Amino acid sequence: MTFRNHTRSTPHRAASAVAAAFAFAALAATAQPRQGGTLNWLINPVPSSIVPLTTTAGGNAEIGPKIVEGLLTYDYELKPKPLLATAWSQSKDGLQYTFELRKGVKWHDGKDFTSADVAFSILTLKQVHPRGRGTFANVVEVKTPDRYTAVIVLSKPSPFLLTALASTESPIVPKHLYEGTDIAASKYNSAPVGTGPFVFKEWVQGSHIILERNPNYWDKPKPYLDRVVVRFVLDAAARAAALESGAADLANGTGGIPLSDVERFRKLAGIEIDTRISPYLGSHQQIYFNLDTPALQKLEVRKAIAQAIDVNAFAKTVWYGYGTPSASPIGKGISRYHDASIQPYSFNPKEAEAALDAAGFKRGAGGTRLKLRVLYNPFQERRAADFVRQSLGRVGIDAAVESYDFATYVTKAYTDRAFDLTLESLTNLFDPTVGVQRVFWSKNFKIGLPFSNAPHYVNPEVDRLLEAAAVEVDEGRRRQLFTDFQQIVHRDIPSIELGANPAITVVAKKVRDYAPTGEHIRGSFSDLYFQP
């Protein structure tokens, strides 16, 4: 099977999201791109690196793709499009992917980009990327028959692999700078050399990152911008003021404005509000139980907690109605695998209290049944954790919220495991094997591994279903495997799934064509220009 200008459609988002993408593209097409200008872009929290190679924490998955590139990019239906690869084909048995590489591409230091860089990068991602050991688990070698051909050889089929090759997920890095070094400690993770439209200039810790136009970019006359300045502004009110005054041009997600300000910003003359959700990112948030906590090992206690939290009220109050609630670990965004029959456990505080009584957790002095530690990923708002605290307080559970910066949170949750409940923001991504399996696969529980199996959930049947789906090439059978998986997880309650959190991008109206691909804000900005 050969994939060039046409490939099998994989619609992961509702038709309205695709229609919105086309509308934005049509608007951009009405004007001719012009050269020049500096984009001021707000990001929060501060990332630990720039290249999404050894970690995807913080904003590096947004910043990195402006400098380093992947083999492919994707449209809003997740159909692959050329980037560093110009054509690709799959063998009939699904065990080989052959990529024809773009010729004449230079690394920012002037060296030639070749198939050796692709082979090195794929095998490195398999070892060091947070999801790489799953995504590339079946990769046995990467052949390089010539300088511009790379052949990924698999031991078993990987039906999701062709969708895993974006810059934000699988960056291609320079072999000549990384080989023989400690990859995790490499200075090039934070001072990257890439093939992309922008060249890294400087990073002033706590202040900003500067990227400058790559004058030798292979896709001339792109990029159109002269410079991108990434500014780290931690205070939400300050970010809102910068956007409103025009001091900043673009912000999204946790680097943007409070949800309470969205409607006010909609009315501002120079501002647009973009609510498109990236189908590549697959926004999703959830609450995980620590199943090593004795009280939470009881299914009836976890169900009582689920019944004490009104997830629909959560969506209306915490998300201001902008999110898309979903009770399944595979959210509505991955529509072909989402099981719509799964609904939240009914909000019923009285039944929750009776269940807690029966489980041996009766109200004691002051009305408290038990105490739980609640963490939250800073990609969720403190308001979300407070909503959970108040909900549990009504049924006699003293839920103490602990607030940390992003790096400390990751350590507390995934190294120290010092929590009983944690509000997480683990996106579904572009395929359940990549974005969802990492949480519920028992073999992905590892102390110190961020964004892995936070609950320490172990179910052999779930393991079997996930492992089978990861190699199943028949779409109907794969869909059934994921349906069975969702049903079991919903019954076991290792998590309370909240659904797709709001995706709010605030952008100056003069900024055009900033998110033409399915990666949305995690794309390259090579098409971005300022409209006069």
C-alpha positions, 0 to 999 in steps of 0.5 A: 500500500502506498501513501502519497497524496491520498490515504485512508481517512481517519476522522478523529474529531467532530465534523464541526471541528473540521469545518472550523479548521476549513473556515480558518484556512479559507480566511487565511487564503483570502490574503497574501502572506507578507514577510517580516515581523516578530511574534510575541507568544505567551507560554506557561508553565516554563518547560525543562527543555525545548526539544520534545525528545526525552520529555514532553513536559511543559511547553516544549511540545509547542516550542520544539516543532518550530525548530526541529521537524518530524517526518510527517505533518497531518491535516485536521482529519489526521491524514499524513502530509509530507514534511521531511519525508516526501513519500511513504509506503507500507509493505503488505504484511505491515512490517515495513514502512519505507520513507523517501526523504526530502533532499537538500535539507540542511541542519541549522549548523550547515550539515546535510540531513540524511537517512542516518539522522532518521534511523538514529532519531527513531531508535533514540525515541524508542529508548528515551521518549516518554511514549517512545518505548510504547510507540516504537516498541515493535521497531527492530531496526531502521535500514538506510539503503541510501542517504535519502531512504529510511525503512522502519522494520517492525517485529509486529504491525503497529497500526498507529505508527504512521500517525506518530511521526509529527514534529511534536511527537517524534522529532528528528534530531541531528545524529552528529550532535547527539551520537555518543552522548548522554541524550538526557543531559545533552545541551542540544535539548535546550539549545537545539539544532534542527531543520525547521523554519526557525533557528534557536537564538537564546533562552533567558531562564525565567524570561524568554526564548528567542527564535529567528528566521531560518534563511536557508529553510527548504520550503522557501519563501517560508517562514514569513516571520523574522522572529518568534519571542516566547515569553514566560508570564506565570500570572494569568492577569498579566497574560490577559493584560498583555494580550489586551494591550497588544504587547502579546500576539498569541496564547493558548491553554494554561498560557492564556487567559482565565476562562472567566475572561473568554466572553469579554475577550470575544468582544475586543476588536483586535482579538480572535478566540479560537476554540478548535481542539487539536485532533493530534493532541486530543485534549483530555483530563481526569482524576486518578485514584492511587490504588496503593492507598488502602482505603482506595483499594476498595471498589465501593469507596472509589464508586462512592467518590465518583458519585460524590462528584458531579462531573456535569456541574464540574464542566459547567463551573470549572470549564465554564461550559467550554469543555466536552465531558466524557466518562470514558478513558477514550474521549469523544475526540477519538470518535471511531474508538469512543464508547458513547454508551459509557456514562458518568456514575450518577451524582448521588451523595446520599448513596455515596454516604451509605456506601462509605458507611457500609465500607467501614468509613463512618463519620467520626468527630467533626463529621470526617470519615477519612482524609485524602491528599489531593494533587493537581497537575498545573495544566488543570486549574486550582479551581478544579481541585477545589471543586473536588475538595468541596464535593468530597467534603459534603460526604465527609471526606477531608480532601486536602489540596496540595499545590506545586509547580509543574516540576515538583508536581511530577516528582510528587505524583510519579516518583514519590507517589505522595497522593491519594487523588490526582487531577491529571491532564493526560491527553488522548493524543492521536491514537489510544495505543499512544495516549491511553494505554500508557495509563492503564497498562500494568507494564507501564507502571514505573516509579519516576516515569512521568505520565505513566500508570499513575493509579498503579492499575493492574488488570490482566484482561485489560493488558491483553486487550491493550496489547492486542489492539496495539498490533491489530490491523483489522479496524473492526476488531481493533474497535471491539478491543478498545470497546471491551477495554473501556467497559472494564475500566469503567467498572473497575474505576481506577479513574474518574474521566472528565473529558476534553478540557477547553482549548482556548487560543487567544490570537491577535486578528493580525496573526494569520495562518498560525495553525493550518495543520492538525497539530494546531499550536504544536505545528511549525509556524512556517505559514504564520504571517502578519496581516497589514 
